[in-house]
């Protein structure tokens, strides 16, 4: 995400927080730094032609609309695993990406839904895109991948008060705000 965050501020010009919120934000900063330390910034997926030498940022979006029966089946499968539908689909995406790419360390951006009425009155920016780091080692059972996706989402939501864009320069050397966060994939589940 590029551009102003709040009141025309950009990630490099954000005003310092009030002292009452400085400590929680400092903790969130450390959490983001720990979570995303040495995180990969690229994902090599099979393609039908080579990538261009210079990125054009003309990627495509693929929306998938499921039938009511398919959605009900997915909800039932998620319920059996004691997972939300979002976490179930996120784990499925992580499994697919890991299988196709061979990567064991994934950083997937999760779109966070609009603010609730209680959050709308907050004086701090709320991140709308959260990086989720999901580790895939060996060939784990799907239940372990579900737990990993759920843990990653909970950890990111716990640190959502500090926009990851504000830390991008620290977390990803060479980060360019004009290019957006260096996420490998974007996930916008049904509840985003």
SERO-4910 file (N, C-alpha, C, O; in steps of 0.05 Angstrom, whole numbers):
BEGIN
 pado doro    nc1    nc2    nc3   cac1   cac2   cac3    cc1    cc2    cc3    oc1    oc2    oc3
  Unk    A     17    -23      0      0      0      0     18     24      0     37     26     16
  Unk    A     13     43    -18     30     67    -19     11     91    -15    -13     88    -15
  Unk    A     23    114    -12      7    138     -9      3    145     20     14    132     38
  Unk    A    -13    166     26    -16    175     53    -31    154     70    -48    140     60
  Unk    A    -23    153     96    -37    135    114    -59    150    129    -82    142    128
  Unk    A    -52    172    142    -71    188    157    -63    217    155    -39    223    158
  Unk    A    -81    235    150    -76    264    149    -52    271    131    -37    289    137
  Unk    A    -50    257    108    -28    263     89     -1    252     97     18    257     83
  Unk    A      1    237    119     27    226    128     34    203    111     17    187    103
  Unk    A     59    200    104     69    177     90     85    161    110     92    171    132
  Unk    A     92    135    104    106    119    124    132    133    134    138    129    158
  Unk    A    146    148    119    170    161    128    166    186    144    184    196    157
  Unk    A    141    197    143    136    222    157    115    220    179    104    240    188
  Unk    A    109    196    188     89    192    208     96    206    234    119    205    243
  Unk    A     77    220    246     82    234    271     87    214    293     76    192    293
  Unk    A    103    222    313    108    204    336     82    201    351     67    220    354
  Unk    A     77    177    362     53    172    377     53    185    404     74    192    414
  Unk    A     29    189    415     26    199    442     41    180    462     42    156    456
  Unk    A     51    190    484     65    173    503     48    149    513     59    128    518
  Unk    A     22    153    516      5    132    526      4    108    507     -1     85    516
  Unk    A      9    112    482      8     90    463     35     82    453     38     63    437
  Unk    A     56     97    461     83     91    451     93     64    459    105     50    443
  Unk    A     88     55    484     97     29    493     85      6    478     99    -12    469
  Unk    A     58      5    475     46    -17    459     57    -17    430     61    -38    418
  Unk    A     60      7    418     71      8    391     99     -1    390    107    -13    370
  Unk    A    115      5    410    143     -5    411    143    -36    412    160    -49    399
  Unk    A    125    -47    428    123    -76    429    115    -88    402    125   -108    394
  Unk    A     95    -75    389     87    -84    363    109    -82    343    112   -100    326
  Unk    A    125    -61    344    148    -58    326    167    -82    329    177    -93    310
  Unk    A    173    -89    355    191   -112    360    179   -138    350    193   -155    339
  Unk    A    153   -141    354    139   -165    344    141   -168    314    148   -189    303
  Unk    A    136   -145    299    138   -146    270    167   -152    262    171   -168    243
  Unk    A    186   -140    275    215   -145    268    222   -174    272    235   -186    256
  Unk    A    213   -186    295    218   -214    300    204   -232    279    216   -251    268
  Unk    A    179   -226    274    163   -243    256    174   -243    227    174   -264    214
  Unk    A    182   -220    218    190   -217    190    220   -216    185    228   -210    163
  Unk    A    236   -222    206    265   -222    202    273   -243    182    264   -266    183
  Unk    A    288   -234    162    298   -252    141    276   -266    125    280   -287    114
  Unk    A    252   -253    124    230   -264    109    236   -262     79    248   -242     70
  Unk    A    229   -281     63    234   -279     34    216   -258     22    194   -252     32
  Unk    A    225   -246      0    209   -226    -13    199   -235    -40    183   -221    -53
  Unk    A    208   -257    -50    199   -267    -76    188   -295    -74    194   -309    -55
  Unk    A    174   -303    -95    162   -329    -96    164   -338   -125    152   -326   -143
  Unk    A    179   -359   -130    182   -370   -157    160   -390   -163    161   -413   -153
  Unk    A    141   -382   -179    120   -401   -187    124   -409   -217    135   -393   -232
  Unk    A    116   -432   -224    118   -440   -252    102   -421   -270     81   -412   -262
  Unk    A    114   -415   -293    100   -396   -311    103   -407   -340    120   -423   -346
  Unk    A     85   -397   -357     86   -406   -385    106   -390   -401    111   -397   -424
  Unk    A    117   -369   -390    138   -353   -404    156   -340   -383    147   -337   -360
  Unk    A    180   -333   -390    198   -321   -370    188   -293   -361    174   -279   -376
  Unk    A    195   -286   -337    188   -260   -327    204   -239   -342    226   -244   -351
  Unk    A    192   -215   -346    207   -193   -359    230   -184   -341    228   -186   -317
  Unk    A    251   -173   -353    274   -164   -337    267   -141   -318    279   -138   -297
  Unk    A    247   -125   -326    238   -103   -309    209   -107   -303    193   -112   -321
  Unk    A    202   -106   -277    174   -111   -269    156    -89   -281    162    -66   -281
  Unk    A    133    -98   -291    114    -79   -303     90    -73   -285     76    -54   -289
  Unk    A     87    -90   -264     65    -87   -245     38    -88   -259     19    -75   -251
  Unk    A     36   -103   -281     11   -107   -295      0   -134   -289    -10   -148   -308
  Unk    A      0   -142   -264    -10   -168   -256    -40   -169   -259    -53   -149   -263
  Unk    A    -50   -193   -256    -79   -197   -259    -91   -204   -233    -78   -214   -215
  Unk    A   -117   -200   -230   -132   -209   -207   -152   -230   -217   -165   -227   -237
  Unk    A   -153   -251   -202   -172   -272   -209   -191   -275   -186   -184   -283   -163
  Unk    A   -216   -269   -191   -237   -272   -171   -251   -299   -176   -256   -306   -199
  Unk    A   -256   -313   -155   -269   -339   -158   -295   -338   -142   -295   -334   -118
  Unk    A   -317   -342   -156   -343   -342   -143   -352   -371   -142   -356   -385   -162
  Unk    A   -356   -381   -117   -364   -408   -113   -394   -411   -112   -408   -392   -105
  Unk    A   -403   -434   -119   -432   -439   -117   -439   -441    -87   -422   -444    -70
  Unk    A   -465   -439    -81   -474   -441    -54   -467   -468    -42   -460   -471    -19
  Unk    A   -469   -489    -58   -463   -516    -49   -433   -519    -43   -426   -531    -22
  Unk    A   -416   -508    -60   -387   -510    -55   -380   -494    -30   -363   -503    -14
  Unk    A   -392   -470    -26   -387   -454     -3   -396   -469     22   -381   -468     43
  Unk    A   -419   -481     21   -429   -496     45   -410   -519     51   -405   -525     75
  Unk    A   -400   -533     31   -381   -555     35   -355   -545     48   -345   -557     67
  Unk    A   -345   -522     39   -320   -511     51   -325   -502     80   -309   -507     97
  Unk    A   -348   -489     85   -354   -481    112   -356   -506    131   -347   -505    153
  Unk    A   -368   -527    121   -371   -552    136   -343   -564    142   -338   -573    164
  Unk    A   -326   -564    122   -299   -575    125   -283   -558    145   -269   -569    163
  Unk    A   -286   -532    144   -273   -514    163   -283   -519    191   -268   -519    210
  Unk    A   -309   -522    193   -322   -527    219   -311   -553    232   -305   -554    256
  Unk    A   -308   -574    215   -298   -599    225   -270   -596    236   -262   -610    255
  Unk    A   -254   -578    224   -227   -574    233   -225   -552    254   -203   -545    263
  Unk    A   -248   -542    263   -250   -521    283   -235   -496    275   -220   -483    290
  Unk    A   -238   -488    249   -225   -465    238   -246   -447    225   -267   -456    217
  Unk    A   -239   -421    223   -257   -403    208   -253   -409    178   -233   -421    170
  Unk    A   -272   -401    163   -270   -405    134   -246   -389    123   -232   -400    105
  Unk    A   -241   -365    133   -217   -350    124   -191   -365    129   -174   -367    111
  Unk    A   -188   -375    153   -164   -390    160   -161   -416    143   -140   -423    134
  Unk    A   -184   -429    139   -184   -454    123   -175   -448     95   -158   -462     84
  Unk    A   -185   -426     83   -177   -419     55   -149   -409     54   -134   -415     35
  Unk    A   -140   -394     74   -112   -384     76    -93   -408     77    -73   -408     63
  Unk    A    -99   -428     93    -82   -452     95    -82   -466     68    -61   -477     60
  Unk    A   -104   -468     55   -105   -481     29    -88   -466      8    -74   -478     -8
  Unk    A    -89   -439      9    -73   -423     -9    -43   -428     -3    -27   -431    -22
  Unk    A    -36   -428     22     -8   -433     30      1   -460     21     24   -463     11
  Unk    A    -15   -480     23     -8   -507     14     -4   -507    -16     15   -519    -26
  Unk    A    -22   -494    -31    -19   -493    -60      6   -479    -68     21   -488    -86
  Unk    A     12   -456    -56     36   -440    -63     61   -456    -56     80   -456    -71
  Unk    A     61   -469    -33     85   -485    -25     90   -508    -44    112   -514    -52
  Unk    A     69   -522    -52     71   -544    -71     82   -535    -98    100   -547   -109
  Unk    A     70   -513   -109     79   -504   -135    106   -491   -135    121   -494   -155
  Unk    A    114   -477   -114    139   -463   -113    162   -478   -100    185   -473   -106
  Unk    A    155   -497    -83    176   -511    -68    185   -495    -44    204   -503    -30
  Unk    A    174   -471    -40    182   -454    -17    172   -465      9    150   -475     11
  Unk    A    188   -462     30    180   -470     57    174   -446     74    164   -450     97
  Unk    A    178   -422     65    174   -398     80    158   -379     62    168   -369     42
  Unk    A    134   -374     70    116   -357     54    108   -332     69    104   -333     93
  Unk    A    106   -310     54     95   -285     66     71   -277     48     74   -269     26
  Unk    A     48   -280     60     23   -275     45     10   -251     58      7   -249     82
  Unk    A      2   -231     42    -12   -208     52    -41   -214     55    -54   -225     37
  Unk    A    -52   -208     78    -80   -212     84    -95   -186     85    -88   -168    101
  Unk    A   -115   -183     68   -131   -159     68   -149   -160     93   -163   -179     97
  Unk    A   -148   -138    109   -165   -137    132   -190   -120    126   -188   -100    112
  Unk    A   -213   -130    135   -238   -116    128   -240    -88    138   -221    -78    151
  Unk    A   -262    -75    132   -266    -47    140   -267    -45    170   -271    -65    184
  Unk    A   -264    -21    180   -264    -16    209   -292    -20    220   -312    -13    208
  Unk    A   -293    -31    244   -318    -33    258   -325     -5    269   -307     12    271
  Unk    A   -350      0    278   -357     26    289   -339     33    312   -332     57    315
  Unk    A   -331     14    329   -314     20    352   -286     29    343   -274     46    356
  Unk    A   -276     17    321   -250     24    312   -250     51    296   -229     64    294
  Unk    A   -273     58    286   -274     82    269   -266    108    284   -256    126    272
  Unk    A   -271    108    310   -264    132    326   -236    132    336   -228    151    350
  Unk    A   -220    112    330   -192    111    339   -176    133    327   -181    142    304
  Unk    A   -156    142    341   -138    164    331   -113    153    318    -95    168    311
  Unk    A   -111    126    316    -87    114    304    -95    101    278   -118     91    276
  Unk    A    -77    100    259    -84     86    234    -86     56    239    -72     45    256
  Unk    A   -104     43    225   -107     14    227    -97      2    200   -106     10    179
  Unk    A    -79    -17    201    -69    -29    177    -91    -43    162   -109    -55    174
  Unk    A    -90    -41    136   -110    -55    120    -98    -78    105   -113    -94     92
  Unk    A    -72    -81    107    -59   -104     94    -37   -114    114    -19    -99    121
  Unk    A    -40   -139    122    -22   -150    142     -5   -172    130    -17   -191    117
  Unk    A     21   -172    133     37   -194    124     36   -218    143     40   -214    167
  Unk    A     30   -241    132     28   -265    148     51   -284    139     53   -291    116
  Unk    A     67   -292    158     89   -310    152     81   -338    160     76   -343    183
  Unk    A     80   -355    140     72   -383    144     95   -401    136    104   -401    113
  Unk    A    104   -417    155    126   -436    150    115   -463    143     97   -473    156
  Unk    A    126   -475    122    117   -501    112    142   -518    110    159   -513     93
  Unk    A    146   -536    128    170   -553    128    162   -582    123    143   -592    136
  Unk    A    176   -595    105    170   -622     99    143   -625     86    136   -609     68
  Unk    A    127   -643     95    100   -647     84     81   -649    108     71   -671    114
  Unk    A     75   -626    120     59   -628    145     30   -635    139     20   -630    117
  Unk    A     17   -647    159    -12   -652    155    -27   -625    153    -17   -605    164
  Unk    A    -50   -625    140    -64   -600    136    -72   -587    163    -73   -563    164
  Unk    A    -77   -603    183    -84   -592    209    -61   -575    220    -66   -554    233
  Unk    A    -36   -583    216    -13   -567    225    -11   -541    209     -5   -520    220
  Unk    A    -17   -543    183    -17   -518    167    -40   -500    175    -36   -475    175
  Unk    A    -63   -511    182    -85   -495    192    -76   -480    218    -82   -456    221
  Unk    A    -63   -494    236    -54   -482    261    -34   -460    255    -34   -439    268
  Unk    A    -16   -464    236      4   -444    229     -9   -419    217     -1   -397    224
  Unk    A    -28   -423    199    -43   -401    187    -58   -385    208    -58   -361    208
  Unk    A    -71   -400    227    -86   -387    248    -68   -371    267    -74   -348    274
  Unk    A    -45   -383    274    -26   -369    291    -15   -343    277    -13   -322    290
  Unk    A     -9   -346    251      2   -323    237    -19   -300    235    -12   -277    239
  Unk    A    -44   -307    231    -65   -287    229    -70   -274    256    -73   -249    258
  Unk    A    -70   -290    277    -74   -278    304    -51   -260    312    -56   -238    323
  Unk    A    -27   -268    306     -3   -251    313     -4   -225    297      2   -204    308
  Unk    A    -12   -226    272    -13   -202    255    -35   -183    265    -31   -159    267
  Unk    A    -58   -194    272    -80   -178    282    -73   -165    309    -81   -143    315
  Unk    A    -57   -179    325    -49   -167    351    -30   -144    347    -27   -127    365
  Unk    A    -18   -142    324      1   -120    318     -9   -101    296      7    -87    284
  Unk    A    -35   -101    292    -46    -86    269    -47    -56    275    -53    -41    256
  Unk    A    -43    -47    299    -43    -19    305    -19     -4    293    -21     20    288
  Unk    A      2    -18    289     26     -6    277     27    -16    248     33    -39    243
  Unk    A     22      2    229     21     -7    201     48    -18    192     69     -6    197
  Unk    A     47    -41    180     72    -54    171     86    -36    150    110    -38    146
  Unk    A     71    -19    137     83     -1    117    103     18    131    122     26    119
  Unk    A     97     25    156    115     44    171    141     30    177    161     44    182
  Unk    A    142      4    178    166    -11    184    179    -23    159    200    -36    162
  Unk    A    167    -20    137    177    -35    113    206    -30    107    220    -49     99
  Unk    A    216     -5    110    244      0    105    262    -15    124    284    -23    116
  Unk    A    254    -20    149    270    -35    168    268    -65    162    288    -80    164
  Unk    A    244    -74    154    239   -102    151    250   -113    124    260   -136    123
  Unk    A    248    -97    103    256   -106     77    276    -85     65    268    -65     55
  Unk    A    302    -91     67    322    -72     56    316    -67     26    310    -86     11
  Unk    A    319    -42     18    313    -36    -10    284    -31    -16    276    -27    -39
  Unk    A    267    -30      5    238    -26      1    233      1    -12    245     21     -4
  Unk    A    216      2    -31    208     27    -45    178     31    -40    162     15    -49
  Unk    A    170     52    -25    142     56    -19    124     58    -44    100     51    -43
  Unk    A    135     66    -66    119     68    -91    111     40   -101     92     38   -116
  Unk    A    126     20    -94    121     -7   -104    103    -24    -86     95    -46    -93
  Unk    A     96    -14    -62     79    -29    -44     96    -49    -28    120    -51    -32
  Unk    A     83    -63     -9     97    -82      8    107   -105     -9     93   -114    -27
  Unk    A    131   -116     -3    141   -139    -18    129   -165     -9    143   -182      2
  Unk    A    104   -168    -13     90   -193     -6     91   -212    -29     92   -204    -53
  Unk    A     90   -238    -23     91   -258    -44     64   -262    -57     63   -270    -81
  Unk    A     43   -258    -43     16   -264    -53     -3   -248    -35      3   -242    -12
  Unk    A    -26   -241    -46    -47   -227    -30    -71   -245    -27    -80   -257    -47
  Unk    A    -81   -247     -3   -104   -263      3   -126   -245     14   -122   -231     33
  Unk    A   -149   -245      1   -173   -231     10   -195   -251     13   -209   -257     -6
  Unk    A   -198   -262     37   -218   -282     42   -246   -271     41   -250   -247     37
  Unk    A   -266   -288     45   -294   -279     43   -302   -259     64   -321   -244     60
  Unk    A   -287   -257     86   -294   -238    107   -277   -213    107   -278   -197    125
  Unk    A   -261   -209     85   -244   -186     84   -260   -161     77   -249   -139     75
***
